[in-house]
Amino acid sequence: MADGVELVGVTKRYGTVTAVDAIDLRIPAGSYCCLIGPSGCGKTSTLRMIAGHEAASGGDILIGGRNVTELPPAHRGTAMMFQSYALFPHLTCLDNVAFSLRMRGVGKAERERRAAEMLERVHLAEMAQRRPSQLSGGQQQRVALARALITNPSVLLLDEPLSALDPFLRGRMREELKRLQRELGITFVHVTHAQDEAMALADVIVVMEGGRILQSDAPRAVFARPRTPFVARFLGGHNVIECRALGENRYALADGSAIRAEETAPAGGTVKLAIRSDRMRLAPGDDLPNRLAGLVTAVEYHGSFVRVALQDRGGADHSLLLSESDFYARPVALGEDVIAGFAASDVHLLAN
């Protein structure tokens, strides 16, 4: 049975440093939630407070509607999978998975049966008698996952579980985590610094910075409608442009050129606009009313797409993600003057 998680005014201080600053968050039962942000943003401290491995300096933590703020980890109905996996090197995979049941006094036959079933669930039944040193990184990760799940937690907490894996294994394990979460139906709360990981896994993405939550929403909403310049740059893959509002959905750039949007702001104020990198085109036709002149500062081939970096006349840097076919139909070179175009519907007004 899955439980939801709710944080009410939760704060964490380390001496005079506030790592988590009075955050409010509701994670629906049975959802996959990713906490994402740069190093030092407070996401790991938040996870550890939910687990009970760190004491909250203020606020309340509720799991399944029950206030667990003062309860020890074993009484919260959670399990945690650590970044280092923390497997016992002298124990077999079966004994590693069964260890927590052994500590709870479950008989040998019963705990080995349940451990074997869990290894089967993560596709490692044939590795039951091997030790961690005989496993690949991905296999060790699955053993650690099975060990965390064997106690039937209502909430599974994951601290950057894929960071030690190579890109190919990371993709495979993303699929494995999502499959298990769907099959088990429990709440997953997953800390990561990788944007693609969060986008692929999450039902809810929570973007943190400076100990605060900047945005909490479904992945598509966070990507398409970021609230702040930080979210737009960190997760959304947006270009952020500072302009002056002219009224009637028009904005002026520093060089005097105008941008049209579908959103409006009071005339005279300074605002920030976001445009997705994949929505900008080079040598645009008349169907794109907005123009941004710039100098190409980098060209990066990524296989299915090409990233073009340019610097506008005001000195701001921007990125365009062009399909391989579009780029090579009209390639540009380093140092070339270009015009980037984008539609009014692709301009999003940010909160300053």
MARDO-147688 format. One record per residue: residue in three letters; x, z, y of N, C-alpha, C in turn. Coordinates in steps of 0.02 Angstrom, whole numbers, padded with zeros to 5 digits, always signed. Atoms other than C-alpha are relative to their C-alpha. Layout:
# MARDO-147688
ALAXZYXZYXZY ...
# end
This chain:
# MARDO-147688
MET+00042+00000-00059+00000+00000+00000+00044+00000+00062 ALA-00039+00005-00061+00070-00052+00168-00025+00048+00053 ASP+00018-00041-00057+00072+00062+00319+00026-00033+00063 GLY-00024+00023-00065+00084+00012+00501+00047+00052+00030 VAL-00047-00044-00035+00216+00086+00615-00017-00002+00074 GLU+00014-00003-00072+00183+00146+00792+00050+00047+00033 LEU-00045-00040-00041+00308+00210+00920-00033+00013+00067 VAL+00033-00019-00062+00241+00304+01070+00050+00036+00044 GLY-00048-00031-00047+00362+00336+01213+00064+00023-00033 VAL-00059-00022+00038+00509+00345+01092+00064-00012+00040 THR-00063+00001-00038+00676+00385+01173+00056+00026-00045 LYS-00059-00026+00034+00850+00408+01103+00058+00004+00050 ARG-00057-00010-00044+00992+00483+01203+00060+00024-00041 TYR-00063-00024+00027+01173+00505+01152+00039+00030+00058 GLY-00030-00031-00058+01237+00631+01277-00035-00023+00063 THR+00029+00024-00063+01210+00553+01448-00022-00073-00005 VAL+00017+00070+00009+01182+00379+01376-00069-00006-00032 THR+00067+00013+00029+01002+00321+01346+00003-00065-00038 ALA-00004+00059+00043+01006+00201+01198-00068-00033-00008 VAL+00069+00025+00005+00816+00183+01183-00041+00036+00053 ASP+00029-00028-00060+00712+00208+01338-00077-00001-00001 ALA+00073-00011-00002+00532+00269+01309-00040-00062-00020 ILE+00033+00062+00022+00474+00119+01208-00067+00014-00036 ASP+00063+00000+00036+00298+00088+01145-00003-00063-00042 LEU+00002+00057+00045+00275-00025+00994-00049+00013-00056 ARG+00045-00004+00057+00142-00058+00864+00015-00058-00047 ILE-00015+00050+00051+00189-00149+00703-00057+00002-00051 PRO+00058-00002+00045+00036-00199+00600+00021+00010-00073 ALA-00012-00011+00072+00027-00145+00417+00005-00067-00035 GLY-00008+00060+00040+00090-00278+00298+00032-00058+00035 SER-00032+00053-00038+00181-00378+00431+00076+00002-00008 TYR-00072+00004+00000+00361-00436+00441+00021+00000+00074 CYS-00020-00009-00070+00435-00373+00606+00076-00004+00005 CYS-00071+00004-00014+00607-00421+00672+00015+00028+00069 LEU-00026-00025-00063+00694-00319+00807+00063-00038+00015 ILE-00056+00044-00016+00815-00432+00897+00025+00013+00070 GLY-00031-00010-00065+00935-00418+01042+00075+00003-00007 PRO-00073-00002+00003+01119-00413+01088+00025+00069-00024 SER-00029-00064+00020+01237-00276+01030-00011+00051+00055 GLY+00011-00053-00047+01196-00111+01111-00068+00001+00033 CYS+00066+00003-00032+01016-00155+01152-00047+00055-00023 GLY+00042-00054+00024+00944-00010+01051-00038-00015-00064 LYS+00040+00019+00058+00874-00103+00901+00018+00041-00062 THR-00019-00038+00059+00976-00012+00767-00018+00074+00008 SER+00022-00070-00012+00943+00158+00847-00075+00007-00012 THR+00072-00001+00012+00758+00116+00843-00015+00000-00074 LEU+00011+00003+00072+00766+00071+00659+00018+00067-00033 ARG-00023-00063+00030+00862+00229+00616-00046+00059+00018 MET+00049-00052-00017+00736+00337+00709-00063-00007-00042 ILE+00057+00010+00044+00594+00258+00609+00016+00027-00070 ALA-00021-00024+00066+00693+00297+00450+00008+00075-00003 GLY-00015-00071-00001+00729+00475+00505+00074+00016-00005 HIS-00073-00011+00002+00918+00450+00501+00027+00019+00069 GLU-00016-00023-00067+00922+00481+00689-00062+00038+00026 ALA+00055-00038-00029+00816+00612+00778-00018-00030+00068 ALA+00023+00025-00065+00711+00547+00922+00010+00054+00053 SER-00009-00048-00055+00753+00629+01089-00066+00013+00036 GLY+00066-00008-00030+00572+00605+01144-00048-00049-00029 GLY+00051+00045+00026+00408+00525+01095-00020+00015-00071 ASP+00027-00009+00067+00317+00508+00930+00007-00063-00042 ILE-00004+00055+00049+00339+00400+00774-00056+00011-00050 LEU+00055-00005+00047+00184+00367+00670+00006-00055-00052 ILE+00000+00048+00055+00180+00284+00499-00065+00010-00038 GLY+00065-00006+00032+00010+00247+00426-00045+00049+00037 GLY+00040-00046-00040-00066+00348+00569+00022+00072-00003 ARG-00024-00068+00009+00032+00503+00517+00063+00011+00042 ASN-00058-00014-00042+00155+00580+00640+00057+00026-00044 VAL-00057-00017+00043+00323+00583+00550+00062+00018+00040 THR-00057-00009-00045+00434+00620+00700+00047+00055-00024 GLU-00041-00057+00021+00495+00786+00629+00013+00001-00075 LEU-00008-00001+00073+00492+00739+00444+00067-00029-00021 PRO-00062+00030+00027+00651+00705+00341-00014-00068-00029 PRO+00010+00068+00025+00678+00527+00277-00039-00004-00065 ALA+00032+00004+00066+00619+00565+00100-00075+00010+00002 HIS+00071-00015-00005+00447+00617+00163-00038-00048+00046 ARG+00031+00047-00047+00410+00466+00273-00033-00061-00034 GLY+00027+00058+00034+00364+00337+00141+00037-00064+00017 THR-00041+00058-00018+00504+00222+00199+00060-00004-00047 ALA-00065+00010+00033+00659+00150+00117+00042-00043+00045 MET-00044+00036-00045+00811+00080+00204+00053-00038-00039 MET-00053+00042+00029+00927-00062+00155+00054-00008+00053 PHE-00053-00002-00049+01094-00042+00241+00040-00065+00002 GLN-00040+00061-00009+01206-00180+00309+00056-00004-00051 SER-00057+00000+00045+01349-00127+00195-00020+00000-00074 TYR+00029-00004+00067+01234-00120+00040+00011+00068-00033 ALA-00014-00068+00024+01319+00047-00008-00015+00008-00075 LEU+00009-00006+00072+01315+00012-00196+00055+00044-00029 PHE-00049-00042+00035+01403+00133-00313+00043-00045-00044 PRO-00042+00048+00038+01554+00036-00382+00007+00016-00074 HIS-00010-00020+00070+01563+00135-00545-00064-00005-00041 LEU+00063+00006+00036+01380+00108-00591-00019-00073-00011 THR+00026+00067+00012+01299-00044-00669-00055-00016+00050 CYS+00056+00020-00043+01168-00143-00574-00062+00040-00017 LEU+00059-00037+00022+01033-00059-00678+00002+00072+00025 ASP-00006-00071-00021+01099+00116-00640-00001+00007+00076 ASN+00005-00002-00073+01120+00075-00455-00072-00002+00023 VAL+00070+00007-00019+00939+00021-00443-00039+00063-00018 ALA+00037-00058+00025+00880+00172-00544+00022+00066+00032 PHE-00031-00063-00023+00985+00299-00447-00049+00046+00036 SER+00045-00043-00038+00850+00361-00328-00052+00032-00046 LEU+00047-00030+00047+00730+00387-00474+00034+00056-00040 ARG-00038-00052+00034+00865+00486-00563+00003+00064+00042 MET-00003-00057-00045+00882+00598-00410-00068+00035+00006 ARG+00067-00030-00003+00694+00627-00416-00022+00030-00066 GLY+00014-00032+00064+00702+00685-00596-00040-00043-00048 VAL+00036+00045+00045+00621+00531-00676+00042-00008-00064 GLY-00035+00005+00063+00665+00520-00861+00037-00066-00008 LYS-00044+00059+00007+00798+00396-00918-00038-00062-00021 ALA+00036+00059+00025+00682+00281-01015-00045-00030+00054 GLU+00046+00024-00051+00556+00270-00873+00038-00031+00059 ARG-00035+00028-00058+00683+00243-00734+00036-00065-00018 GLU-00032+00062+00020+00776+00110-00834-00051-00056-00008 ARG+00053+00050+00005+00612+00020-00870-00019-00026+00069 ARG+00019+00021-00068+00565+00019-00686+00056-00037+00035 ALA-00057+00035-00030+00741-00033-00634+00006-00070-00028 ALA-00003+00066+00030+00738-00177-00758-00054-00046+00028 GLU+00054+00039-00030+00570-00234-00688+00018-00022+00071 MET-00019+00017-00069+00639-00229-00512+00055-00052+00001 LEU-00052+00051+00005+00794-00328-00561-00030-00067-00018 GLU+00035+00062+00017+00678-00456-00640-00033-00030+00062 ARG+00035+00024-00060+00582-00467-00476+00048-00035+00049 VAL-00048+00032-00045+00741-00510-00380+00045-00050-00038 HIS-00034+00051+00039+00798-00631-00517+00072+00019-00020 LEU-00066-00023+00021+00945-00526-00578-00002+00036-00068 ALA+00007-00035+00064+00886-00468-00750+00062-00008-00044 GLU-00058+00013+00044+01036-00549-00835+00063+00035+00025 MET-00059-00034-00028+01156-00452-00722-00005+00076-00006 ALA+00015-00072+00001+01088-00279-00767+00061+00043-00018 GLN-00056-00041+00023+01248-00218-00852+00066-00014+00037 ARG-00061+00013-00039+01371-00288-00726+00007+00052+00055 ARG-00014-00045-00056+01455-00184-00592+00004-00041+00065 PRO+00000+00036-00064+01452-00229-00406+00059-00047+00010 SER-00060+00042-00009+01630-00299-00410-00005-00065-00038 GLN+00009+00061+00040+01570-00429-00536-00055-00045+00028 LEU+00055+00037-00030+01435-00494-00420+00022-00036+00064 SER-00011+00033-00064+01433-00617-00275-00033+00042+00055 GLY+00030-00035-00056+01384-00558-00102-00075-00003+00000 GLY+00072+00007+00002+01210-00627-00121-00032+00041-00056 GLN+00025-00041+00055+01188-00541-00289+00002+00074+00016 GLN-00004-00070-00022+01248-00375-00218-00058+00017+00047 GLN+00054-00012-00047+01121-00394-00080-00066+00008-00036 ARG+00063-00005+00038+00980-00420-00205-00004+00066-00039 VAL+00000-00065+00034+01034-00265-00303-00019+00055+00050 ALA+00016-00049-00052+01029-00164-00141-00074-00003+00019 LEU+00071+00009-00016+00857-00236-00104-00044+00030-00055 ALA+00038-00028+00056+00793-00190-00278+00003+00076+00001 ARG-00007-00073-00003+00861-00013-00258-00044+00030+00055 ALA+00042-00025-00055+00770+00006-00091-00074-00003-00018 LEU+00071+00011+00014+00606-00058-00163-00026+00041-00059 ILE+00022-00031+00062+00602+00042-00325-00042+00063+00012 THR+00038-00060-00015+00528+00196-00240-00070-00016+00026 ASN+00065+00022-00025+00375+00093-00188-00014+00024+00071 PRO+00011-00022-00069+00394+00123-00001-00058-00039+00031 SER+00051+00037-00038+00253+00077+00118+00031-00039+00057 VAL-00036+00036-00053+00383+00021+00247+00073-00007-00023 LEU-00070+00013+00017+00551-00061+00208+00037-00016+00065 LEU-00040+00008-00060+00684-00050+00344+00066-00034-00019 LEU-00059+00041+00017+00826-00178+00344+00046-00005+00060 ASP-00048+00000-00054+00982-00160+00450+00049-00058-00008 GLU-00041+00061+00003+01058-00334+00474+00021-00017-00071 PRO-00017+00008+00071+01049-00368+00286+00034-00066-00017 LEU-00028+00066+00016+01107-00550+00296+00065-00014+00036 SER-00056+00015-00044+01253-00533+00417+00065-00014-00038 ALA-00063+00009+00037+01388-00529+00282+00001-00063-00043 LEU+00006+00058+00043+01328-00687+00195+00019-00065+00036 ASP-00015+00065-00031+01385-00866+00223-00065-00036+00017 PRO+00062+00031-00023+01260-00985+00305-00046-00025-00055 PHE+00041+00026+00055+01201-01063+00141-00037+00058-00034 LEU+00032-00058+00032+01169-00894+00057-00050+00034+00046 ARG+00046-00031-00048+01089-00829+00216-00068-00034-00002 GLY+00063+00036+00004+00959-00965+00206-00038+00015-00064 ARG+00032-00016+00064+00924-00930+00023-00029+00070+00001 MET+00024-00069-00001+00907-00744+00053-00058+00010+00049 ARG+00059-00002-00044+00788-00772+00199-00062-00017-00040 GLU+00057+00019+00042+00673-00860+00077-00018+00056-00049 GLU+00012-00054+00048+00694-00718-00048-00034+00060+00033 LEU+00030-00056-00036+00653-00584+00080-00073-00014+00017 LYS+00069+00017-00019+00497-00675+00140-00044-00002-00062 ARG+00039+00002+00062+00440-00705-00039-00018+00071-00023 LEU+00012-00069+00022+00459-00521-00085-00049+00036+00047 GLN+00046-00033-00047+00371-00463+00073-00072-00023-00011 ARG+00068+00025+00014+00222-00576+00035-00026+00028-00065 GLU+00022-00024+00065+00215-00523-00148-00016+00074+00000 LEU+00010-00073+00000+00231-00337-00114-00052+00022+00051 GLY+00050-00016-00051+00122-00338+00041+00017+00060+00042 ILE-00018-00059-00039+00220-00198+00124+00029-00022+00067 THR-00026+00013-00067+00282-00184+00303+00076-00004-00003 PHE-00073+00007-00006+00459-00248+00333+00018+00005+00074 VAL-00027-00003-00068+00554-00198+00490+00075-00015-00005 HIS-00064+00031+00013+00714-00299+00502+00038-00007+00067 VAL-00043+00006-00059+00854-00283+00632+00047-00059-00009 THR-00046+00057+00003+00953-00441+00670+00021-00018+00071 HIS-00020+00029-00064+01051-00522+00810-00006-00076-00002 ALA+00003+00072+00010+01020-00697+00740-00070-00027+00017 GLN+00064+00026-00021+00882-00793+00828-00034-00041-00054 ASP+00030+00042+00052+00855-00918+00687-00028+00042-00057 GLU+00023-00045+00053+00838-00776+00561-00067+00031+00019 ALA+00063-00031-00024+00704-00690+00665-00056-00050+00001 MET+00052+00051-00005+00609-00851+00696-00026-00020-00069 ALA+00019+00022+00067+00609-00896+00510-00040+00053-00038 LEU+00028-00054+00040+00556-00725+00445-00061+00034+00029 ALA+00045-00049-00030+00449-00633+00570-00072-00024+00009 ASP+00068+00007-00026+00264-00617+00598-00002+00025+00072 VAL-00005-00029-00067+00310-00513+00750+00074+00005+00018 ILE-00068-00006-00026+00470-00528+00852-00001+00048+00059 VAL-00007-00048-00055+00522-00383+00964+00069-00011+00031 VAL-00062+00014-00035+00654-00432+01093+00018+00061+00042 MET-00023-00059-00035+00756-00285+01157+00062-00015+00041 GLU-00060+00005-00042+00884-00269+01296+00003+00063+00042 GLY-00009-00060-00040+00955-00115+01380-00044+00058-00021 GLY+00041-00055+00025+00855+00003+01270-00074-00008+00011 ARG+00071+00012-00013+00688-00074+01319-00025-00061-00037 ILE+00032+00058+00031+00566-00195+01241-00021-00048+00056 LEU+00017+00050-00050+00554-00353+01346-00061-00041-00020 GLN+00057+00038+00024+00428-00444+01236-00010+00012-00074 SER+00018-00008+00070+00337-00417+01072-00058-00046-00014 ASP+00052+00050+00011+00237-00561+01002+00016-00041-00063 ALA-00014+00046+00055+00223-00694+00867+00058-00046+00019 PRO-00059+00041-00016+00378-00805+00853-00015-00059+00045 ARG+00015+00059-00041+00294-00959+00925-00015+00019+00072 ALA+00016-00022-00067+00228-00862+01074+00062+00021+00039 VAL-00062-00021-00033+00398-00785+01112+00042-00061+00018 PHE-00041+00060-00011+00483-00954+01096-00029-00045+00054 ALA+00032+00047-00047+00357-01057+01194-00017+00031+00067 ARG+00021-00032-00062+00305-00927+01324+00040+00064+00011 PRO-00040-00060-00013+00450-00808+01358-00022+00032+00066 ARG+00022-00035-00061+00410-00675+01487+00053+00006+00053 THR-00053-00014-00047+00579-00648+01566+00057-00050-00008 PRO-00059+00044+00008+00739-00748+01600+00043+00019-00059 PHE-00041-00020+00057+00830-00644+01470-00029-00026-00065 VAL+00032+00024+00061+00704-00685+01333+00005-00075-00005 ALA-00003+00073-00001+00702-00867+01385+00068-00025-00023 ARG-00068+00022+00017+00891-00882+01369+00020+00023-00070 PHE-00024-00029+00062+00919-00767+01220-00035-00028-00061 LEU+00037+00021+00059+00781-00822+01103-00033-00068+00008 GLY+00041+00060-00009+00687-00966+01180+00038-00066+00004 GLY-00036+00063-00008+00826-01094+01201-00021-00036+00063 HIS+00023+00029-00062+00766-01122+01379+00056-00006+00052 ASN-00039+00002-00061+00851-01178+01537-00039+00039+00053 VAL+00032-00041-00052+00814-01057+01680+00024-00026+00068 ILE-00015+00029-00065+00806-01130+01855-00030+00044+00055 GLU+00025-00039-00057+00791-01028+02015-00022-00047+00055 CYS+00029+00045-00050+00679-01110+02145-00038+00040+00052 ARG+00044-00029-00051+00573-01078+02298-00070-00029-00009 ALA+00069+00023+00009+00384-01087+02276-00026-00032+00064 LEU+00027+00036-00057+00302-01215+02390-00076+00003+00003 GLY+00073+00001+00005+00122-01184+02335-00024-00063-00035 GLU+00031+00058+00034+00004-01304+02243+00043-00025-00058 ASN-00038+00016+00060+00112-01299+02085+00065-00039+00014 ARG-00061+00035-00017+00266-01364+02176+00055+00051+00016 TYR-00057-00044-00009+00439-01286+02182+00060-00040+00025 ALA-00057+00034-00028+00598-01331+02277+00065+00027-00029 LEU-00067-00018+00024+00773-01331+02201+00046+00011+00059 ALA-00048-00014-00053+00927-01280+02299+00021-00063+00037 ASP-00021+00062-00032+00969-01463+02333-00058-00035+00037 GLY+00056+00028-00037+00797-01494+02409-00048-00040-00042 SER+00046+00038+00043+00722-01591+02264-00056+00046-00025 ALA+00059-00039+00018+00550-01536+02203-00014-00005-00075 ILE+00023-00002+00070+00483-01486+02032-00075+00013+00001 ARG+00072-00012+00009+00301-01497+01983-00013+00036-00066 ALA+00017-00038+00059+00224-01376+01859-00075+00005-00005 GLU+00072-00013+00008+00053-01328+01792-00017+00072+00019 GLU+00010-00069-00021+00076-01146+01843+00020+00006+00073 THR-00014-00007-00072+00078-01088+02023+00022+00071+00017 ALA-00023-00065-00026+00158-00947+02122-00011-00002+00076 PRO+00011-00001-00072+00129-00889+02302+00057-00035+00037 ALA-00050+00038-00037+00218-01002+02426+00048+00046+00037 GLY-00051-00036-00037+00380-00942+02502+00044+00045-00041 GLY-00039-00046+00041+00440-00831+02361+00051-00036-00044 THR-00050+00026+00048+00592-00856+02249-00024+00015-00070 VAL+00024-00008+00068+00544-00884+02068+00051-00030-00048 LYS-00041+00030+00053+00626-00928+01903-00046-00039-00047 LEU+00038+00044+00045+00562-01071+01796+00041-00012-00063 ALA-00033+00014+00064+00602-01104+01613-00024-00067-00027 ILE+00016+00063+00033+00610-01273+01527+00039-00002-00065 ARG-00032+00002+00066+00645-01288+01341+00052-00056-00003 SER-00054+00049+00005+00808-01378+01302-00020-00063-00038 ASP+00020+00058+00040+00723-01491+01175-00055-00041+00034 ARG+00051+00038-00036+00593-01548+01304+00029-00040+00058 MET-00032+00038-00054+00719-01622+01426+00030-00064-00029 ARG-00026+00065+00023+00770-01805+01413+00047-00030+00052 LEU-00045+00036-00044+00908-01911+01486-00029-00069+00016 ALA+00026+00065-00023+00871-02071+01584-00076-00004-00010 PRO+00072-00003+00014+00687-02024+01590-00039-00057+00031 GLY+00045+00051-00027+00547-02148+01619-00047+00029+00051 ASP+00047-00022-00051+00407-02138+01744-00050+00051-00025 ASP+00048-00049+00027+00305-02028+01626+00022+00072+00011 LEU-00026-00068-00013+00416-01879+01671+00013+00007+00075 PRO-00005-00003-00073+00392-01831+01853+00058+00041+00027 ASN-00053-00045-00025+00529-01699+01865+00069-00026-00017 ARG-00068+00026+00007+00711-01746+01889+00050+00055+00017 LEU-00053-00048-00012+00868-01640+01879+00067-00037-00007 ALA-00064+00036+00001+01034-01721+01927+00056+00048-00020 GLY-00055-00042+00021+01192-01656+01846+00059-00038-00028 LEU-00062+00027+00028+01366-01684+01778+00007+00024-00071 VAL-00008-00019+00070+01395-01686+01590+00065+00040-00008 THR-00058-00043+00010+01511-01542+01545+00019+00010-00074 ALA-00015-00006+00072+01501-01546+01354-00049-00043-00039 VAL+00042+00036+00047+01433-01653+01212+00018+00025-00070 GLU-00012-00029+00066+01413-01572+01040-00046-00033-00051 TYR+00039+00032+00054+01358-01665+00883-00017+00053-00052 HIS+00022-00050+00048+01254-01554+00767-00035-00031-00060 GLY+00032+00033+00057+01197-01682+00639-00067-00030+00020 SER+00067+00026-00015+01010-01700+00667-00014-00001+00075 PHE+00009+00002-00072+01029-01669+00854+00067+00003+00035 VAL-00061-00002-00041+01157-01680+00994-00015+00045+00060 ARG+00007-00043-00058+01179-01544+01125+00041-00028+00057 VAL-00034+00024-00060+01222-01606+01299-00004+00056+00052 ALA-00002-00050-00053+01276-01477+01429+00013-00035+00066 LEU-00012+00029-00066+01265-01519+01612-00002+00054+00053 GLN-00001-00045-00058+01296-01434+01778-00035-00035+00058 ASP+00038+00032-00054+01172-01467+01918+00037+00005+00066 ARG-00034+00003-00065+01213-01493+02102+00009+00069+00031 GLY-00008-00068-00026+01191-01308+02136+00050+00041-00040 GLY-00050-00034+00041+01321-01262+02004-00027+00037-00060 ALA+00031-00033+00058+01197-01197+01873+00010-00042-00062 ASP-00010+00034+00063+01225-01240+01690-00065-00007-00039 HIS+00060+00015+00039+01091-01318+01578+00019-00034-00065 SER-00011+00033+00065+01076-01383+01399-00059-00044-00017 LEU+00051+00045+00026+00980-01528+01325+00013-00008-00075 LEU-00005+00013+00072+00946-01545+01138-00035-00066-00013 LEU+00026+00067+00010+00923-01729+01100+00003-00019-00073 SER-00004+00024+00069+00879-01807+00933+00059-00047-00006 GLU-00058+00043+00012+01023-01902+00855-00015-00072+00021 SER+00018+00069-00016+00931-02067+00875-00007-00011+00075 ASP+00008+00007-00072+00886-02036+01058+00068+00000+00035 PHE-00065-00003-00033+01064-01988+01104+00039-00064-00010 TYR-00042+00059+00013+01148-02136+01019-00032-00065+00023 ALA+00031+00059-00031+01021-02258+01090+00027-00009+00071 ARG-00029+00003-00067+01097-02213+01259+00048+00058+00008 PRO-00047-00056+00000+01252-02103+01236+00028+00012+00070 VAL-00033-00018-00062+01332-02010+01381+00066+00033-00018 ALA-00067-00026+00012+01511-01950+01400+00016+00057+00048 LEU-00023-00055-00041+01599-01799+01471+00018-00025+00070 GLY-00015+00018-00068+01607-01808+01661-00047-00051+00030 GLU+00047+00050-00025+01465-01932+01678-00056+00033+00041 ASP+00058-00022-00039+01331-01910+01813-00064-00024-00035 VAL+00061+00018+00037+01159-01907+01731-00061+00029+00036 ILE+00064-00027-00023+00976-01874+01769-00038+00025-00062 ALA+00042-00027+00053+00876-01758+01656-00072+00004+00025 GLY+00070-00001-00019+00687-01771+01658-00041+00045-00046 PHE+00044-00042+00041+00546-01659+01598-00070-00001+00031 ALA+00069+00003-00021+00357-01648+01609-00021+00065+00035 ALA+00027-00059-00034+00258-01529+01720-00027+00050-00050 SER+00029-00045+00050+00175-01457+01564+00054+00040-00037 ASP-00055-00035+00034+00347-01403+01499+00035+00051+00045 VAL-00028-00049-00046+00384-01294+01651-00038+00065-00006 HIS+00031-00065+00011+00350-01110+01622+00025+00049+00052 LEU-00016-00049-00052+00345-00979+01761+00017+00068-00032 LEU-00024-00063+00029+00444-00822+01717-00014+00058+00048 ALA+00002-00061-00040+00424-00643+01775+00071+00017+00022 ASN-00067-00016-00024+00573-00599+01883+00020+00070-00020 
# end
